[in-house]
């Protein structure tokens, strides 16, 4: 029998029985498929990466635009309101909008059911936990500020 008998074609000189050859053939096919999938993913990731970068940049521009708009609104409010009242009113408006939009988003997730509903419940619990810490601290800060405003010894 020749030296190549019992060896796999393309198996770089590996010898073995039918079971070993089958396992080696399957492993080689899997390796080739993995290489092909990797190549396809790399081809698709190029345009995807650029798209994600463009969306992230657009998001950054949106944040800057919202900041500029917020500053403009604040300056407009300050023309007829004291600075602190204008700031407090604008902040309250943003917080109210966040609450309304957040509740609408959670309701939408909950109505989707399945994993989305569980995610909505987890987010609601996380927000409730955070709010239970932040609201008392904010209320205490407001009380302190009001006390300082009423104090005649405060530097203005």
C-alpha positions as CSV (number, residue, x, y, z in Angstrom):
1,X,0.0,0.0,0.0
2,X,1.2,3.5,-0.7
3,X,2.2,6.1,1.8
4,X,-0.9,8.2,1.0
5,X,-3.4,5.4,1.6
6,X,-5.6,6.1,4.6
7,X,-4.8,9.8,4.6
8,X,-7.3,12.6,3.9
9,X,-7.0,14.5,0.7
10,X,-6.0,18.1,1.7
11,X,-5.5,17.0,5.3
12,X,-1.8,17.7,5.1
13,X,-0.7,14.2,5.7
14,X,-2.9,13.2,8.5
15,X,-3.7,9.5,8.7
16,X,-6.5,7.8,10.5
17,X,-9.6,5.5,10.4
18,X,-12.9,6.5,8.9
19,X,-14.1,8.1,12.2
20,X,-11.1,10.3,12.5
21,X,-11.3,11.2,8.8
22,X,-15.0,12.1,9.1
23,X,-14.2,14.2,12.2
24,X,-11.3,16.0,10.4
25,X,-13.5,16.6,7.4
26,X,-16.3,18.1,9.5
27,X,-13.8,20.2,11.4
28,X,-12.3,21.5,8.2
29,X,-15.8,22.3,6.8
30,X,-16.7,24.2,10.0
31,X,-13.4,26.1,9.8
32,X,-14.1,27.1,6.2
33,X,-17.6,28.2,7.1
34,X,-16.3,30.2,10.1
35,X,-13.8,31.9,7.8
36,X,-16.5,32.7,5.3
37,X,-18.9,34.1,7.9
38,X,-16.0,36.2,9.4
39,X,-15.2,37.6,5.9
40,X,-18.9,38.4,5.3
41,X,-19.1,40.1,8.7
42,X,-16.0,42.2,8.1
43,X,-17.4,43.3,4.7
44,X,-20.7,44.3,6.3
45,X,-19.0,45.9,9.4
46,X,-17.2,48.5,7.3
47,X,-20.3,50.4,6.1
48,X,-22.1,49.7,9.5
49,X,-19.2,51.2,11.4
50,X,-19.3,54.3,9.3
51,X,-23.1,54.5,9.8
52,X,-22.8,54.1,13.5
53,X,-20.1,56.8,13.6
54,X,-22.3,59.2,11.6
55,X,-25.3,58.5,13.9
56,X,-23.1,59.1,17.0
57,X,-21.9,62.4,15.5
58,X,-25.5,63.4,14.6
59,X,-26.4,62.6,18.3
60,X,-23.6,64.9,19.5
61,X,-24.8,67.7,17.2
62,X,-28.3,67.2,18.5
63,X,-27.1,67.5,22.1
64,X,-25.2,70.7,21.2
65,X,-28.2,72.1,19.5
66,X,-30.5,71.3,22.4
67,X,-28.0,73.0,24.7
68,X,-27.9,76.1,22.6
69,X,-31.7,76.2,22.4
70,X,-31.9,75.7,26.1
71,X,-29.5,78.7,26.7
72,X,-31.6,80.8,24.3
73,X,-34.8,80.0,26.1
74,X,-33.2,80.6,29.5
75,X,-32.0,84.0,28.3
76,X,-35.4,84.9,27.0
77,X,-37.0,83.9,30.4
78,X,-34.4,86.0,32.2
79,X,-35.6,89.1,30.4
80,X,-38.8,89.1,32.5
81,X,-38.1,86.7,35.4
82,X,-35.4,86.6,38.0
83,X,-32.5,84.4,37.0
84,X,-33.2,81.7,39.7
85,X,-36.9,81.6,38.9
86,X,-36.2,81.3,35.1
87,X,-33.7,78.5,35.8
88,X,-36.0,76.7,38.1
89,X,-38.9,77.0,35.7
90,X,-36.9,75.7,32.7
91,X,-35.5,72.8,34.8
92,X,-39.0,71.9,36.0
93,X,-40.2,72.0,32.4
94,X,-37.4,69.6,31.3
95,X,-38.1,67.3,34.2
96,X,-41.8,67.2,33.5
97,X,-41.1,66.4,29.8
98,X,-38.7,63.7,30.9
99,X,-41.3,62.1,33.2
100,X,-44.1,62.2,30.5
101,X,-41.8,60.8,27.8
102,X,-40.3,58.2,30.1
103,X,-43.7,57.0,31.2
104,X,-44.9,56.8,27.6
105,X,-41.7,54.9,26.6
106,X,-42.1,52.4,29.5
107,X,-45.8,51.9,28.6
108,X,-44.8,51.2,25.0
109,X,-42.2,48.6,26.2
110,X,-44.6,47.0,28.6
111,X,-47.3,46.7,25.9
112,X,-44.7,44.9,23.6
113,X,-44.6,42.1,26.2
114,X,-41.9,39.5,26.6
115,X,-38.4,40.7,27.2
116,X,-39.4,44.3,26.6
117,X,-41.9,44.2,29.4
118,X,-39.3,42.8,31.8
119,X,-36.9,45.5,30.7
120,X,-39.6,48.2,31.3
121,X,-40.2,46.8,34.8
122,X,-36.4,46.8,35.6
123,X,-36.1,50.3,34.3
124,X,-39.1,51.5,36.4
125,X,-37.6,49.9,39.5
126,X,-34.2,51.5,38.9
127,X,-35.7,54.9,38.4
128,X,-37.9,54.5,41.5
129,X,-34.8,53.6,43.5
130,X,-32.8,56.5,42.2
131,X,-35.7,58.9,42.7
132,X,-36.1,57.7,46.3
133,X,-32.6,58.9,46.9
134,X,-32.5,62.1,44.8
135,X,-35.9,63.7,45.6
136,X,-35.3,63.9,49.4
137,X,-31.8,65.4,48.8
138,X,-33.2,67.9,46.3
139,X,-36.0,68.9,48.6
140,X,-33.5,69.5,51.4
141,X,-31.4,71.6,49.1
142,X,-34.4,73.7,48.1
143,X,-35.3,74.2,51.8
144,X,-31.8,75.3,52.6
145,X,-31.8,77.7,49.7
146,X,-35.1,79.2,50.8
147,X,-33.8,79.5,54.3
148,X,-30.7,81.3,53.0
149,X,-32.8,83.7,50.9
150,X,-34.9,84.7,53.9
151,X,-31.8,85.2,56.0
152,X,-30.7,88.8,56.3
153,X,-27.0,88.0,56.7
154,X,-26.6,86.2,53.3
155,X,-24.2,87.8,50.8
156,X,-25.8,88.4,47.5
